[in-house]
Amino acid sequence: MTATCPVFIVLSDGDMRRALVKKLSALGYQPTPFVNGSDFLQSLSFLPAGLCIVDLDLPDMKGTAVLEDLLSMRRDIPLIMTSSTADMRTVVQVIKKGADDFIEQPFSDKILLATVEQACLLVPARAERHQEKIRAKNCLQSLTAREIDILQAAQTEADNRVIADRFHLSLRTVETYRARIMKKCGVRRFSEAVSMCSLLREDSLRS
């Protein structure tokens, strides 16, 4: 069990929220309660990687809206949606939108704890990928327009001479651009910079 995993609890029912905090704390988790969706979303900039349990019907917004905003801001926080009124069609739609799981209220201790434990196992890999994405964004933001052209061209063409011909540059100029890109991105191999560019492209296609 990943008992040190942070768990963000976004539930409108105060009694249920407090009971869940108490239960998870006793098991070694790190629960943080939120009364509504906007408070949780506004806190994302300083929250660590973890998982969140979000009510489908919050006082200020739908849980699906929280899910959409979360996916656009943080990919290192798996989301478990919960509700006391959702039918099977709603559950399927929530999962299709990107939720990692769904649990029905009132919570069954066995199902709740198994779901939380399973979601916590997703956090390390997602946190690593999230950090890779941040490094990739910082890398691309440091590059000039021409350097970005060279980097993007290298995604489909490994031959420097072909890239040079494409942009009407000398071979040495392309090699110089590659060296600059590697230095700005803090990598030792140009292929690592290419992978950064590919990572951001993959994420944009998922969004």
C-alpha positions in Angstrom: 0.0 0.0 0.0 1.3 3.5 -0.9 0.2 4.9 2.4 2.2 8.2 2.0 0.2 9.1 -1.1 -1.5 12.5 -0.8 -5.3 12.3 -1.3 -7.3 15.4 -2.1 -10.9 15.0 -1.0 -13.4 17.3 -2.9 -16.8 16.6 -1.3 -19.6 18.9 -0.5 -21.0 16.8 2.3 -19.2 17.9 5.5 -19.8 14.8 7.5 -18.7 12.5 4.7 -15.6 14.6 4.0 -14.5 14.6 7.7 -15.1 10.9 8.0 -13.1 10.2 4.9 -10.2 12.4 6.2 -10.2 10.5 9.5 -10.3 7.1 7.9 -7.5 7.8 5.4 -5.3 9.5 8.0 -5.6 6.5 10.2 -4.3 4.3 7.4 -1.2 6.6 6.8 -2.5 8.5 3.8 -2.2 12.3 3.6 -5.8 13.6 3.1 -6.5 17.3 2.3 -10.2 18.3 2.2 -11.8 20.8 -0.1 -15.4 22.1 0.2 -15.8 22.9 -3.5 -14.2 22.4 -6.9 -12.9 26.0 -7.4 -10.8 25.9 -4.2 -9.2 22.6 -5.3 -8.4 23.9 -8.8 -7.0 27.1 -7.4 -4.7 25.1 -5.2 -3.2 23.0 -8.0 -0.2 25.2 -8.5 1.3 24.2 -5.2 -0.3 20.8 -4.5 2.1 17.7 -4.7 1.4 14.8 -7.0 -1.3 12.6 -5.5 -4.9 11.5 -6.2 -8.2 13.2 -5.8 -11.7 12.1 -5.0 -14.2 14.4 -6.5 -18.0 14.6 -6.0 -19.9 14.6 -9.3 -22.3 17.3 -7.9 -20.4 20.1 -6.1 -21.9 23.4 -4.8 -20.1 25.6 -7.3 -19.5 23.3 -10.3 -19.9 19.9 -11.8 -17.3 17.3 -11.0 -16.9 16.7 -14.7 -15.8 20.4 -15.0 -13.2 19.8 -12.3 -12.0 16.8 -14.2 -11.6 18.7 -17.5 -9.7 21.6 -15.8 -7.5 19.1 -13.9 -6.5 17.3 -17.1 -5.6 20.6 -18.8 -3.4 21.6 -15.8 -2.0 18.5 -14.1 -1.5 15.0 -15.5 0.0 13.7 -12.3 -3.2 13.6 -10.2 -5.4 10.5 -10.9 -9.1 11.3 -10.3 -11.7 9.1 -8.7 -15.3 10.4 -9.3 -18.0 9.7 -6.8 -21.8 10.2 -6.5 -24.8 8.9 -4.7 -27.1 9.4 -7.7 -25.2 8.6 -10.9 -26.5 5.9 -13.2 -24.4 3.5 -15.3 -24.6 5.9 -18.4 -23.1 8.7 -16.3 -20.4 6.5 -14.9 -19.4 5.4 -18.4 -19.3 9.1 -19.6 -17.2 10.1 -16.7 -14.6 7.4 -17.4 -14.6 8.3 -21.1 -13.9 11.9 -20.1 -10.7 10.8 -18.3 -11.6 9.8 -14.8 -9.6 6.9 -13.5 -12.3 5.3 -11.5 -15.8 5.7 -10.0 -17.1 4.8 -6.6 -20.7 5.0 -5.4 -21.8 6.7 -2.2 -22.3 5.8 0.6 -18.8 4.4 0.5 -18.0 0.7 1.1 -14.8 0.7 3.1 -13.5 -2.3 1.2 -14.2 -0.8 -2.2 -13.0 2.7 -1.2 -9.7 1.6 0.2 -9.0 -0.8 -2.7 -9.8 2.0 -5.2 -7.6 4.5 -3.4 -4.7 2.1 -3.1 -4.9 1.3 -6.8 -5.1 4.9 -7.8 -2.0 5.7 -5.6 0.0 3.2 -7.6 -0.5 5.4 -10.7 1.0 8.5 -9.1 4.8 7.9 -9.4 4.8 7.2 -13.2 2.4 10.1 -13.8 4.4 12.5 -11.7 7.6 11.5 -13.6 5.9 12.2 -16.9 4.5 15.5 -15.6 8.0 16.6 -14.7 9.3 15.5 -18.1 6.5 17.6 -19.7 7.6 20.7 -17.6 11.2 20.2 -18.7 10.1 19.9 -22.3 8.0 23.1 -22.1 10.9 25.0 -20.6 13.2 23.6 -23.3 11.0 24.7 -26.1 10.4 28.1 -24.6 14.1 28.8 -24.6 14.6 28.0 -28.3 14.4 30.4 -31.2 12.0 29.9 -34.0 14.7 28.5 -36.3 15.8 26.1 -33.5 12.3 24.9 -33.1 12.1 24.3 -36.9 15.2 22.2 -36.8 14.0 20.2 -33.8 10.6 19.5 -35.3 12.2 18.5 -38.6 14.4 16.0 -36.7 11.3 14.2 -35.5 10.8 12.8 -39.0 14.2 13.2 -40.6 17.4 12.1 -38.9 19.8 13.1 -41.7 21.3 16.6 -41.1 21.9 17.1 -44.8 18.3 16.6 -45.7 17.3 19.1 -43.0 19.9 21.5 -44.3 18.5 21.3 -47.8 15.0 21.8 -46.5 15.8 25.1 -44.8 18.5 26.2 -47.3 21.2 26.0 -44.7 24.7 24.6 -44.7 25.4 21.3 -43.0 27.6 23.1 -40.4 24.8 25.5 -39.6 22.4 22.7 -38.8 25.1 21.0 -36.6 25.5 24.3 -34.8 21.8 24.6 -34.2 21.7 21.0 -32.9 24.5 21.8 -30.4 22.7 25.0 -29.2 19.4 23.0 -28.8 21.2 20.4 -26.7 22.8 23.0 -24.5 19.6 24.9 -23.9 17.6 21.8 -23.1 20.3 20.4 -20.8 20.7 17.1 -22.6 23.7 15.2 -23.8 22.1 13.6 -26.9 20.1 15.4 -29.5 17.6 12.5 -29.5 16.6 13.5 -26.0 15.6 16.9 -27.2 13.7 15.3 -30.0 11.9 13.1 -27.4 10.9 16.2 -25.5 9.3 17.7 -28.6 7.5 14.4 -29.3 6.2 14.3 -25.7 4.5 17.7 -26.0 3.0 16.7 -29.3 1.6 13.5 -27.9 0.0 15.4 -25.0 -1.5 18.0 -27.3 -3.1 15.2 -29.3 -4.7 13.7 -26.2 -6.1 17.1 -25.0 
